[in-house]
Amino acid sequence: MKSLIKAIVAVVLAGLLIESVLFTVDEREQVVVTRLGEPRRTIKSPGLHWKVPFVERLHSFDDRLLYSDADPAPIYTLDKKNLTVDNFARWRIVDPLKFLKSVQTVRGAQSRLDDIIYAAVREELGRRTLDEIVSGNRREIMDMVTTRSRQDAAELGVEVVDVRVKRADLPEENKKNVFDRMRAERARQAKEYRAEGEEAALKIRAETDLEVTRIKSDAFQKSQLIRGQGDAEALAIYASAFQRDPRFYEFQRTLEAYEKTLGEGTTVVLPLRTDFFKYLGNRKRR
C-alpha cells in the first residue's frame, strides 16, 4: 500500500515537473521567454518547447491580424473646415520582444496606435481641402496615412497593415452652411454651362440662317437665269415661227385671244368688221 502511494506521488511530482519544464506554442501565437524579468528568446514556431522551471516566464502574444477601431476625432482641413473622422486600422505583432518592451499588452498597443494613426490622419488631411477629401482619390490619401503610420509604429514592434476611414462628417452646426455654399456653387456652374450652351446655340442658328439665305439666293439666281434663258429661247422660237408664216402665226394668236377673252357667259359688243373679229364674220376678204 505504501509503495502504491509512493508511486502515485512520484507520478504527480513528475507530471508537475514536466509541466513546469515543457510548454506548447499554438500556431496562432508567439511567445517571449524572460528569465528574472530579462528577455531571453522569442519563439514563433508552433510545437513543444522547454523552459527553466520557476525562473523563466512566458509572455504570449497573438500572431494573427488584429483590429483597432478609434473613436471619432476632429480634423481641420487646409481650407479651415472642421471634419469629424472615424477611422480603423488592421495591424499585427511582428517583433514580440520589442512589443513587450514598449507596450507589453494589446490594449496598450491599441492606445499608442490610436495616437499614431490620428496624428498621421490629421497631418495628411490637413494638407488637403474639403473638396479634395470628399471627391478626391480617397485610396491615395489613406495609402499615405498607412505608410506614415507603419513607419511610426515600427518602434512598437507592430506592423500597420491598413488604415481606412469609415466616416468623415461635418459637425452638425457646419453642415447646413457648407451644403448651402456647395449648392450655390453648383447653381453658378450650371448657370455658366447654360449660358455657354445658349451662346453656342445662337451661333449655330445664325450660321445656319446665313447658310440657308445663301442657298436660297443662289437658287433664286440660278432659277432666274434659267427662266431668262427659257424665255429667250421661247421668243427666238416664236420669232422664227412668225417669220416662216406670219399669217398662220397671226391666226393662232387670235384664236388664243378668243379662248382667253370669249369665255362662257361673256358678252362683248364690238362690230364684226373690227380686226379682232375678222375670223368670226362672213366678210369676204379682198
Phi and psi in degrees as a GROMACS rama.xvg file:
@    title "Ramachandran Plot"
@    xaxis  label "Phi"
@    yaxis  label "Psi"
@TYPE xy
-63.5167  -37.7469  LYS-2
-65.486  -34.7657  SER-3
-67.1112  -41.4722  LEU-4
-64.4717  -41.1299  ILE-5
-62.645  -37.5783  LYS-6
-66.6412  -41.8629  ALA-7
-64.5072  -43.5155  ILE-8
-62.2438  -39.975  VAL-9
-63.4933  -41.4327  ALA-10
-65.0054  -42.5749  VAL-11
-63.1017  -44.5291  VAL-12
-63.5498  -38.8557  LEU-13
-64.8354  -39.1452  ALA-14
-64.0763  -42.3407  GLY-15
-65.3851  -38.3309  LEU-16
-66.217  -42.5808  LEU-17
-64.7643  -40.9671  ILE-18
-65.7109  -31.82  GLU-19
-80.4456  -16.5269  SER-20
-99.253  -41.4754  VAL-21
-103.821  148.533  LEU-22
-151.585  160.115  PHE-23
-113.344  146.394  THR-24
-112.87  123.659  VAL-25
-76.3813  155.449  ASP-26
-69.9558  -12.0839  GLU-27
-97.0525  5.7844  ARG-28
-137.476  168.989  GLU-29
-137.841  147.227  GLN-30
-126.133  139.322  VAL-31
-111.641  126.426  VAL-32
-100.361  123.744  VAL-33
-115.165  146.567  THR-34
-119.888  112.478  ARG-35
55.3548  40.0065  LEU-36
87.4597  -9.56937  GLY-37
-98.7945  128.409  GLU-38
-61.6215  134.853  PRO-39
-110.602  -46.5049  ARG-40
-159.8  161.093  ARG-41
-117.099  132.609  THR-42
-117.714  117.866  ILE-43
-113.168  -15.9915  LYS-44
-86.5864  131.718  SER-45
-70.4745  155.045  PRO-46
137.021  -164.129  GLY-47
-95.1151  132.201  LEU-48
-136.045  170.236  HIS-49
-123.995  163.305  TRP-50
-151.438  165.378  LYS-51
-83.468  120.306  VAL-52
-66.0041  144.246  PRO-53
65.5729  -1.72479  PHE-54
-117.366  -43.2782  VAL-55
-96.5835  145.017  GLU-56
-125.339  147.687  ARG-57
-103.738  137.563  LEU-58
-125.07  109.087  HIS-59
-96.5826  138.262  SER-60
-131.917  149.317  PHE-61
-69.3896  137.193  ASP-62
-101.903  3.83559  ASP-63
-92.4976  174.04  ARG-64
-73.9706  127.557  LEU-65
-105.801  159.757  LEU-66
-124.457  134.399  TYR-67
-131.301  124.833  SER-68
-117.527  110.859  ASP-69
-83.8428  157.892  ALA-70
-73.9431  148.353  ASP-71
-56.774  139.826  PRO-72
-140.474  151.966  ALA-73
-77.1088  144.696  PRO-74
-134.855  138.249  ILE-75
-106.396  126.9  TYR-76
-82.1363  177.415  THR-77
-64.6252  -34.2408  LEU-78
-91.2529  25.8212  ASP-79
65.1265  31.5036  LYS-80
-95.2536  142.449  LYS-81
-96.392  120.822  ASN-82
-117.402  144.908  LEU-83
-104.426  112.649  THR-84
-107.251  131.979  VAL-85
-118.047  111.822  ASP-86
-123.511  163.989  ASN-87
-139.085  163.377  PHE-88
-141.898  150.965  ALA-89
-116.378  133.831  ARG-90
-151.149  166.889  TRP-91
-144.596  158.497  ARG-92
-86.4051  119.016  ILE-93
-109.192  -21.027  VAL-94
-131.567  90.6209  ASP-95
-61.0635  -35.9418  PRO-96
-65.6537  -46.859  LEU-97
-65.181  -35.8246  LYS-98
-62.7017  -43.112  PHE-99
-63.9392  -39.9917  LEU-100
-72.0001  -32.6925  LYS-101
-90.8648  -50.7077  SER-102
-123.44  -21.8003  VAL-103
72.2999  -44.9701  GLN-104
-126.5  162.393  THR-105
-64.7727  -38.8841  VAL-106
-61.035  -44.0631  ARG-107
-63.5427  -38.1241  GLY-108
-65.2678  -41.047  ALA-109
-63.1886  -38.849  GLN-110
-62.6625  -44.1821  SER-111
-68.2558  -39.6566  ARG-112
-65.6909  -37.7545  LEU-113
-58.7491  -41.7577  ASP-114
-66.6286  -43.5061  ASP-115
-64.5887  -45.5387  ILE-116
-69.5849  -39.3587  ILE-117
-62.6318  -39.2521  TYR-118
-64.0914  -41.7949  ALA-119
-67.1305  -42.4081  ALA-120
-64.0956  -44.3561  VAL-121
-63.0664  -40.6679  ARG-122
-68.8219  -43.7308  GLU-123
-71.1928  -45.2917  GLU-124
-70.5546  -26.0069  LEU-125
-68.9603  -14.2337  GLY-126
-89.579  -2.96501  ARG-127
-126.516  156.397  ARG-128
-82.9517  170.135  THR-129
-63.0879  -40.279  LEU-130
-63.0993  -39.5295  ASP-131
-65.7376  -36.7  GLU-132
-71.8651  -41.726  ILE-133
-76.6099  -46.6929  VAL-134
-109.253  1.24127  SER-135
-86.2017  -162.945  GLY-136
-84.5097  94.165  ASN-137
-64.6533  -35.7335  ARG-138
-63.2773  -41.4447  ARG-139
-62.2321  -42.1045  GLU-140
-61.6151  -47.3568  ILE-141
-71.5186  -28.5338  MET-142
-64.5347  -39.1365  ASP-143
-68.6805  -37.795  MET-144
-63.7881  -42.0006  VAL-145
-62.0641  -44.9102  THR-146
-61.5267  -45.2747  THR-147
-63.7607  -43.3675  ARG-148
-65.6765  -37.7245  SER-149
-64.5145  -40.2003  ARG-150
-65.6219  -42.7396  GLN-151
-73.8827  -27.7456  ASP-152
-88.0139  -4.44155  ALA-153
-63.8698  -30.3384  ALA-154
-69.5788  -14.2853  GLU-155
-88.7857  -5.87737  LEU-156
83.06  17.0823  GLY-157
-120.998  158.715  VAL-158
-118.93  121.537  GLU-159
-81.566  113.624  VAL-160
-82.1605  -41.0336  VAL-161
-159.978  142.963  ASP-162
-128.386  131.327  VAL-163
-137.493  151.693  ARG-164
-99.2808  122.316  VAL-165
-77.5196  -45.0647  LYS-166
-146.346  146.51  ARG-167
-136.932  96.9563  ALA-168
-113.652  153.528  ASP-169
-81.6124  148.955  LEU-170
-58.581  150.063  PRO-171
-56.6914  -37.4157  GLU-172
-71.1828  -18.991  GLU-173
-100.055  -15.0069  ASN-174
-60.8383  -47.4957  LYS-175
-62.7776  -43.7408  LYS-176
-63.2297  -43.0165  ASN-177
-66.0722  -43.2805  VAL-178
-64.3401  -38.0712  PHE-179
-64.0156  -42.5176  ASP-180
-65.5105  -41.4642  ARG-181
-64.3486  -39.9531  MET-182
-64.5963  -42.6843  ARG-183
-63.5445  -39.7954  ALA-184
-65.2049  -42.8156  GLU-185
-65.4753  -37.9254  ARG-186
-64.3466  -40.2263  ALA-187
-63.2695  -44.053  ARG-188
-63.9074  -40.7208  GLN-189
-63.0167  -39.6612  ALA-190
-63.7261  -41.0508  LYS-191
-62.9774  -43.9693  GLU-192
-62.4412  -40.9456  TYR-193
-64.692  -42.4159  ARG-194
-62.1326  -43.7435  ALA-195
-62.9041  -40.269  GLU-196
-65.8209  -41.2761  GLY-197
-65.1046  -39.9136  GLU-198
-62.5106  -43.8539  GLU-199
-64.1697  -38.7279  ALA-200
-64.8118  -43.447  ALA-201
-61.9566  -40.1957  LEU-202
-64.0121  -42.1192  LYS-203
-66.2115  -41.5228  ILE-204
-63.1115  -43.2237  ARG-205
-61.7481  -44.8772  ALA-206
-63.7227  -39.8209  GLU-207
-65.138  -44.5097  THR-208
-61.5502  -40.431  ASP-209
-62.9155  -41.6893  LEU-210
-66.4285  -40.1664  GLU-211
-62.61  -44.2234  VAL-212
-61.5761  -42.5496  THR-213
-63.9365  -43.5391  ARG-214
-63.6377  -42.8023  ILE-215
-63.8398  -40.3009  LYS-216
-63.3804  -44.2917  SER-217
-63.0372  -41.471  ASP-218
-65.9116  -41.76  ALA-219
-64.1933  -40.7101  PHE-220
-62.3574  -43.9657  GLN-221
-65.7467  -40.6189  LYS-222
-64.6917  -41.2448  SER-223
-64.3578  -38.9492  GLN-224
-64.598  -44.0814  LEU-225
-65.7443  -41.1269  ILE-226
-64.2649  -41.1597  ARG-227
-63.7904  -42.2639  GLY-228
-63.1072  -39.4241  GLN-229
-65.44  -42.6631  GLY-230
-63.296  -39.9772  ASP-231
-63.2503  -42.3414  ALA-232
-65.6895  -39.4891  GLU-233
-63.6188  -44.6878  ALA-234
-61.8226  -39.3458  LEU-235
-64.1859  -38.9952  ALA-236
-67.5709  -43.6863  ILE-237
-61.2832  -43.7763  TYR-238
-63.5074  -40.8984  ALA-239
-65.0592  -41.5583  SER-240
-66.1789  -40.4374  ALA-241
-62.3105  -38.9869  PHE-242
-69.0504  -30.5946  GLN-243
-71.3244  -43.5115  ARG-244
-147.305  85.7994  ASP-245
-60.7739  -38.8131  PRO-246
-67.3045  -41.9754  ARG-247
-66.1345  -38.3203  PHE-248
-63.784  -40.8584  TYR-249
-63.123  -43.1934  GLU-250
-61.4089  -43.9929  PHE-251
-65.3414  -43.3606  GLN-252
-66.4477  -34.4112  ARG-253
-66.73  -43.4506  THR-254
-60.8725  -40.2935  LEU-255
-63.1105  -35.3656  GLU-256
-68.3641  -40.132  ALA-257
-58.7331  -44.2334  TYR-258
-62.7691  -40.069  GLU-259
-78.0842  -30.5597  LYS-260
-93.354  -46.6441  THR-261
-94.5018  69.8279  LEU-262
-82.9429  -179.402  GLY-263
-66.9225  130.386  GLU-264
80.6884  14.0009  GLY-265
-99.0264  132.505  THR-266
-116.27  124.472  THR-267
-124.728  126.658  VAL-268
-109.477  101.193  VAL-269
-146.123  150.66  LEU-270
-65.6254  145.568  PRO-271
-70.8409  -17.2838  LEU-272
-80.8479  -0.0950381  ARG-273
-71.7362  160.775  THR-274
-64.7734  -27.9236  ASP-275
-67.1958  -33.3155  PHE-276
-105.71  21.7366  PHE-277
-68.643  -20.686  LYS-278
-94.9313  0.8511  TYR-279
-106.012  -21.7503  LEU-280
-86.3477  178.086  GLY-281
-98.7362  9.24036  ASN-282
-64.7032  132.825  ARG-283
-83.3945  135.841  LYS-284
-80.1626  140.866  ARG-285
